[in-house]
Amino acid sequence: MSFDVICFDCDSTLSKIEGIDELAGRVGLGEAMAKLTDAAMNGEVPLEAVYEQRLSLIRPDRGSIEWLGDVYIERIVDGVKEVFETLSAQNKELHIISGGIRQAILPLAKCLGLAETQVHAVDIYFNEDGSYRDYDRNSPLARSGGKAEVCKRLLKPESSMVMIGDGKTDMEAKQAGAVVVGFGGVVDRQVVRELADFYSAEPSLVSVLAHVL
């Protein structure tokens, strides 16, 4: 079947990185953070249990977020630009829905031709000197079940939606009536293989087009 609204996760789906782990690596906390991220993505712990913990330990400043924006683009997954060009040419409504940091994802979205209104992620706040202050604690994307909330908001009664991602949080889109395509081209997770309606472990994102068009 063909979908009107096509949503993508960002980390390990559009880019080969987990943004929070990259930020952690910059301050010498890489290994500990990677374990927390993996536990959340595999559904072993709820996202909200690790979200605040990770950011309060890393405390990313404005410069780090700008750096991360560049890394997202440098490490883009094979085939992503082709996928977005193909879908845009067919007038599909495209969105990025991510538990990542919105300011870091926006440059990648811009590269792919998306407006800022098509990027749903977690804002972080800085002090005047650019140091870390806090994150948007009201964002549904900083907790489990948040992707389903965002999908519900985007899904109009007469339209059909698909969500593409690598983690258990992406599978939550089913609760909103979306079809889910698991993408294991960067990280192959057993839980996603089991829960997704369709699954691709090919390294190129082009492999998902067969399931969304």
C-alpha positions in Angstrom: 0.0 0.0 0.0 1.0 3.6 -0.5 1.1 6.1 2.4 0.3 9.8 2.5 2.3 10.7 5.7 5.8 9.2 6.0 7.7 9.6 9.3 11.3 8.9 10.0 13.3 8.4 13.1 16.7 10.2 12.9 19.4 8.5 14.9 20.5 5.1 13.4 17.9 5.6 10.7 18.8 8.8 8.8 22.2 9.2 10.3 24.6 6.4 11.4 25.0 7.9 14.9 23.2 8.2 18.2 23.5 11.9 18.9 23.5 11.7 22.6 26.3 9.1 22.5 28.4 11.3 20.3 27.9 14.2 22.8 28.8 11.9 25.7 32.0 10.8 23.9 33.1 14.4 23.8 33.0 14.6 27.6 34.5 11.2 28.2 31.2 9.5 29.1 30.8 7.5 25.9 30.6 3.9 27.0 28.3 4.5 30.0 25.9 6.5 27.8 25.9 4.0 25.0 24.7 1.3 27.4 21.8 3.6 28.6 20.8 4.4 25.1 20.8 0.8 24.0 18.7 -0.2 27.0 16.1 2.4 26.1 16.1 1.5 22.3 15.7 -2.2 23.1 12.8 -1.4 25.4 14.6 -2.7 28.5 14.0 0.6 30.4 11.5 3.4 29.8 13.0 6.4 27.9 12.1 8.9 30.6 14.3 6.8 33.0 17.4 7.7 31.1 16.6 11.0 29.3 17.2 13.4 32.2 20.0 11.3 33.5 22.0 11.5 30.2 21.5 15.2 29.7 22.3 16.2 33.3 25.6 14.3 33.1 26.6 15.6 29.6 25.3 19.2 29.9 25.9 19.9 26.2 26.6 23.5 25.4 25.6 25.4 22.3 28.9 24.7 20.6 28.5 21.0 21.1 25.1 21.0 19.6 26.3 22.9 16.5 29.2 20.3 16.2 26.6 17.5 16.5 24.5 19.0 13.7 27.6 18.7 11.4 28.2 15.1 12.5 24.6 14.1 11.7 25.1 15.3 8.1 28.6 13.8 7.7 27.4 10.4 8.9 24.2 10.3 6.8 22.9 6.8 6.0 23.3 5.6 2.4 20.3 6.4 0.2 18.6 8.9 2.5 18.8 11.8 0.0 17.5 9.6 -2.8 14.6 8.5 -0.5 13.6 12.0 0.4 13.9 13.2 -3.2 11.7 10.3 -4.4 9.0 10.9 -1.8 9.0 14.7 -2.2 8.6 14.3 -5.9 5.4 12.3 -5.2 4.1 15.1 -2.8 4.2 12.9 0.3 4.0 14.6 3.6 7.3 13.9 5.3 8.3 14.3 9.0 11.2 13.5 11.3 10.1 12.3 14.7 13.0 11.8 17.1 13.8 11.7 20.8 17.0 13.5 19.8 17.9 17.2 20.2 15.9 19.3 17.8 18.6 22.0 17.3 21.1 19.3 16.2 18.7 17.6 13.8 17.5 20.8 12.0 20.6 21.2 9.8 20.2 17.6 8.5 16.5 18.2 7.9 17.3 21.3 5.9 19.7 19.3 3.8 16.8 17.0 3.0 14.5 19.8 2.1 12.3 19.7 5.2 10.9 22.8 6.9 11.4 23.2 10.7 7.7 22.5 11.2 8.4 19.0 9.9 10.9 18.2 12.6 9.6 16.9 15.9 12.3 16.4 18.5 13.3 17.7 22.0 14.4 21.3 22.3 17.2 22.1 24.7 17.7 25.5 26.4 21.0 27.4 27.0 22.1 30.1 29.3 23.2 33.5 27.8 26.8 32.3 27.7 25.8 29.3 25.7 26.1 26.8 28.6 23.5 24.1 29.1 20.4 25.1 31.1 17.7 22.4 30.6 15.6 20.6 28.1 11.9 20.8 27.2 10.5 18.6 30.0 7.0 18.8 28.5 8.1 17.2 25.2 6.3 13.9 24.7 9.4 12.7 22.8 11.4 12.6 26.0 9.3 9.8 27.4 8.0 6.4 26.3 4.8 6.6 24.2 5.7 10.0 22.9 6.1 9.0 19.3 2.6 7.6 19.3 1.3 11.0 20.6 3.1 12.9 17.9 1.9 10.5 15.2 -1.7 10.9 16.4 -1.4 14.6 16.1 -0.1 14.4 12.5 -2.5 11.7 11.3 -5.6 13.1 9.7 -8.8 11.0 9.6 -8.6 10.3 5.8 -4.9 9.7 5.5 -2.5 6.7 6.1 0.8 6.9 7.9 4.0 4.9 8.1 6.8 5.2 10.6 10.4 4.1 9.8 12.9 3.6 12.6 15.4 1.3 14.4 14.2 1.4 18.0 11.4 0.1 20.2 10.2 3.7 20.6 9.5 3.8 16.9 7.2 0.8 17.1 4.9 2.9 19.4 3.6 4.6 16.3 1.4 1.5 15.9 -0.7 2.8 18.8 -1.6 5.8 16.6 -2.7 3.7 13.7 0.6 3.9 11.7 2.2 1.0 9.9 5.8 0.6 11.1 8.8 -0.3 9.1 11.8 -1.4 11.1 15.2 -0.3 9.7 18.1 -2.4 10.8 20.7 -1.1 8.4 22.7 0.6 11.2 21.6 -1.3 14.3 19.8 -4.6 13.9 17.5 -5.1 17.0 15.7 -8.3 17.6 12.8 -6.5 19.4 12.2 -4.3 16.3 12.3 -7.4 13.9 9.6 -8.9 16.1 7.3 -5.8 16.4 7.6 -4.2 12.9 5.1 -4.8 10.2 8.0 -4.8 7.7 11.7 -5.0 8.3 14.8 -4.2 6.3 18.4 -4.9 7.4 19.9 -3.5 4.1 22.5 -0.8 4.7 20.8 1.6 2.3 17.5 3.4 3.3 16.4 2.9 -0.3 15.4 -0.6 0.8 12.4 0.9 2.7 10.8 2.4 -0.4 9.4 -1.0 -1.4 7.3 -0.9 1.8 6.1 2.7 1.7 5.3 3.2 -2.0 
